[in-house]
Amino acid sequence: MNGIQSVNTVADALATSKRMVATVYLCQALTFMLAGLPLIVGVIINFIGRKEAQGTWLESHFNWQIKTTWVVLAGFALSGATFYMGLGFFILLITTLWMIYRITLGWFALNDNKSIGN
């Protein structure tokens, strides 16, 4: 009986972590409509939930999302700093396309119950 209970606990923890990862992908996608705030909310969720996913296939998604957030924030900042030179628009475009790519790739991997690459 105790073994079954521990299996259910592990399964519940994985399900919770998977929901957190899905929520963060949603937050990242909503970033385009809500001026970046969901991106910050998503990375906070990542840091809260990453420890629970440690050692599972979901850990790669948490790390993937955290890296996505930091690179996107850097891209947005660089874009803002260089917008007056005309370069900022291109940096913003590249950053946005890269973010869409990472969200899409991550979402499909999550739905296939697969880790996301390095």
C-alpha positions as a LaTeX table, in Angstrom:
\begin{tabular}{lrrr}
\hline
Residue & $x$ (\AA) & $y$ (\AA) & $z$ (\AA) \\
\hline
Met1 & 0.00 & 0.00 & 0.00 \\
Asn2 & 2.84 & 2.39 & 0.82 \\
Gly3 & 4.45 & 1.75 & $-2.58$ \\
Ile4 & 1.26 & 2.67 & $-4.38$ \\
Gln5 & 0.97 & 5.84 & $-2.37$ \\
Ser6 & 4.54 & 6.90 & $-3.29$ \\
Val7 & 3.86 & 6.19 & $-6.99$ \\
Asn8 & 0.77 & 8.39 & $-6.81$ \\
Thr9 & 2.79 & 11.11 & $-5.10$ \\
Val10 & 5.43 & 11.03 & $-7.87$ \\
Ala11 & 2.74 & 11.05 & $-10.55$ \\
Asp12 & 0.99 & 13.97 & $-8.87$ \\
Ala13 & 4.27 & 15.89 & $-8.62$ \\
Leu14 & 4.96 & 15.31 & $-12.33$ \\
Ala15 & 1.43 & 16.41 & $-13.25$ \\
Thr16 & 1.82 & 19.57 & $-11.17$ \\
Ser17 & 5.18 & 20.35 & $-12.76$ \\
Lys18 & 3.76 & 19.75 & $-16.23$ \\
Arg19 & 0.91 & 22.19 & $-15.51$ \\
Met20 & 3.44 & 24.76 & $-14.31$ \\
Val21 & 5.48 & 24.38 & $-17.50$ \\
Ala22 & 2.33 & 24.73 & $-19.64$ \\
Thr23 & 1.36 & 27.83 & $-17.66$ \\
Val24 & 4.76 & 29.39 & $-18.30$ \\
Tyr25 & 4.52 & 28.71 & $-22.04$ \\
Leu26 & 1.14 & 30.44 & $-21.94$ \\
Cys27 & 2.64 & 33.37 & $-20.02$ \\
Gln28 & 5.42 & 33.65 & $-22.57$ \\
Ala29 & 2.89 & 33.70 & $-25.41$ \\
Leu30 & 0.78 & 36.32 & $-23.64$ \\
Thr31 & 3.85 & 38.55 & $-23.41$ \\
Phe32 & 3.05 & 39.87 & $-26.88$ \\
Met33 & $-0.37$ & 41.10 & $-25.81$ \\
Leu34 & 0.35 & 42.30 & $-22.29$ \\
Ala35 & 3.58 & 44.28 & $-22.64$ \\
Gly36 & 5.99 & 41.78 & $-21.13$ \\
Leu37 & 4.46 & 41.36 & $-17.68$ \\
Pro38 & 3.52 & 37.69 & $-18.21$ \\
Leu39 & 7.16 & 36.98 & $-19.10$ \\
Ile40 & 8.21 & 38.08 & $-15.61$ \\
Val41 & 5.35 & 36.13 & $-13.99$ \\
Gly42 & 6.42 & 33.05 & $-15.96$ \\
Val43 & 10.05 & 33.18 & $-14.86$ \\
Ile44 & 8.94 & 33.53 & $-11.24$ \\
Ile45 & 6.84 & 30.38 & $-11.68$ \\
Asn46 & 9.91 & 28.69 & $-13.19$ \\
Phe47 & 12.09 & 29.47 & $-10.22$ \\
Ile48 & 9.39 & 28.33 & $-7.78$ \\
Gly49 & 8.71 & 25.02 & $-9.54$ \\
Arg50 & 12.11 & 24.03 & $-10.91$ \\
Lys51 & 13.22 & 22.22 & $-7.76$ \\
Glu52 & 10.19 & 19.91 & $-7.84$ \\
Ala53 & 11.04 & 18.87 & $-11.40$ \\
Gln54 & 14.72 & 18.24 & $-10.70$ \\
Gly55 & 15.83 & 14.91 & $-12.15$ \\
Thr56 & 12.77 & 14.53 & $-14.40$ \\
Trp57 & 12.28 & 15.20 & $-18.08$ \\
Leu58 & 10.40 & 18.37 & $-17.12$ \\
Glu59 & 13.54 & 19.94 & $-15.64$ \\
Ser60 & 14.77 & 20.62 & $-19.18$ \\
His61 & 11.61 & 22.64 & $-19.87$ \\
Phe62 & 12.11 & 24.78 & $-16.77$ \\
Asn63 & 15.72 & 25.49 & $-17.81$ \\
Trp64 & 14.63 & 26.12 & $-21.43$ \\
Gln65 & 12.01 & 28.64 & $-20.31$ \\
Ile66 & 14.38 & 30.44 & $-17.95$ \\
Lys67 & 16.99 & 30.79 & $-20.70$ \\
Thr68 & 14.30 & 32.01 & $-23.09$ \\
Thr69 & 13.22 & 34.69 & $-20.62$ \\
Trp70 & 16.72 & 36.06 & $-19.99$ \\
Val71 & 17.65 & 36.15 & $-23.68$ \\
Val72 & 14.33 & 37.79 & $-24.61$ \\
Leu73 & 14.71 & 40.41 & $-21.88$ \\
Ala74 & 18.25 & 41.15 & $-23.10$ \\
Gly75 & 16.98 & 41.35 & $-26.69$ \\
Phe76 & 14.18 & 43.72 & $-25.71$ \\
Ala77 & 16.60 & 45.92 & $-23.77$ \\
Leu78 & 19.12 & 46.01 & $-26.62$ \\
Ser79 & 16.34 & 46.75 & $-29.05$ \\
Gly80 & 15.13 & 49.66 & $-26.93$ \\
Ala81 & 18.64 & 51.02 & $-26.55$ \\
Thr82 & 19.29 & 50.96 & $-30.31$ \\
Phe83 & 15.86 & 51.83 & $-31.64$ \\
Tyr84 & 16.79 & 55.43 & $-32.36$ \\
Met85 & 19.59 & 54.21 & $-34.65$ \\
Gly86 & 17.20 & 52.11 & $-36.68$ \\
Leu87 & 18.84 & 48.89 & $-35.54$ \\
Gly88 & 16.40 & 48.31 & $-32.70$ \\
Phe89 & 13.55 & 47.27 & $-34.96$ \\
Phe90 & 15.61 & 44.45 & $-36.45$ \\
Ile91 & 16.78 & 43.27 & $-33.03$ \\
Leu92 & 13.17 & 43.32 & $-31.82$ \\
Leu93 & 12.05 & 41.33 & $-34.87$ \\
Ile94 & 14.77 & 38.70 & $-34.42$ \\
Thr95 & 14.10 & 38.45 & $-30.68$ \\
Thr96 & 10.36 & 38.05 & $-31.26$ \\
Leu97 & 10.81 & 35.36 & $-33.92$ \\
Trp98 & 13.31 & 33.51 & $-31.71$ \\
Met99 & 10.87 & 33.64 & $-28.79$ \\
Ile100 & 8.01 & 32.30 & $-30.92$ \\
Tyr101 & 10.29 & 29.49 & $-32.12$ \\
Arg102 & 11.25 & 28.54 & $-28.54$ \\
Ile103 & 7.67 & 28.64 & $-27.27$ \\
Thr104 & 6.45 & 26.50 & $-30.18$ \\
Leu105 & 9.25 & 23.95 & $-29.94$ \\
Gly106 & 8.86 & 23.70 & $-26.17$ \\
Trp107 & 5.07 & 23.40 & $-26.32$ \\
Phe108 & 5.20 & 20.53 & $-28.82$ \\
Ala109 & 7.87 & 18.72 & $-26.80$ \\
Leu110 & 5.81 & 19.17 & $-23.63$ \\
Asn111 & 2.69 & 17.76 & $-25.28$ \\
Asp112 & 4.72 & 14.77 & $-26.49$ \\
Asn113 & 6.05 & 14.26 & $-22.93$ \\
Lys114 & 9.61 & 14.77 & $-24.14$ \\
Ser115 & 12.45 & 16.81 & $-22.73$ \\
Ile116 & 13.62 & 19.84 & $-24.65$ \\
Gly117 & 17.14 & 19.97 & $-26.08$ \\
Asn118 & 20.26 & 21.79 & $-25.08$ \\
\hline
\end{tabular}
